[in-house]
Amino acid sequence: MKILTGNDLPTGDVIWWAGDGWSRQIAEAVDVGDMGDDLARREEAARHVVGAYVIDATPTDDGPRPAHIKDRIRALGPTVRPDLTLKPADPEAGQWVI
């Protein structure tokens, strides 16, 4: 599965393509297949996102799980301030960074 991520232009928050717009919840990310790069260029040109790129992910019952450690950390939020960490629907998300 391929999903699209980037940063929200006004806030810098990590966002995920949800099919009809962007979401701050990785569980709402959808498979973009071969259209990811074109979609990233279009969304950046429209100034909806900055730094958009396609990543590999594994589908799970609780939503996509990023394949690469960097994107797992991006999905969970800051690692130095647990009070700011996002709480994904996946109960095993805390194990993603291991």
Buried (B, 14 or more C-beta within 10 A) or exposed (E): BBBBBBBBBEEEEBBBBBEEEBBBBBBBBBBBEEBBBEBBEEBBEEEBBBEBEBBEBEEEEBBBBBBEEEBBBBBBBEEEEEEEBBEBEBEEBEEBEE
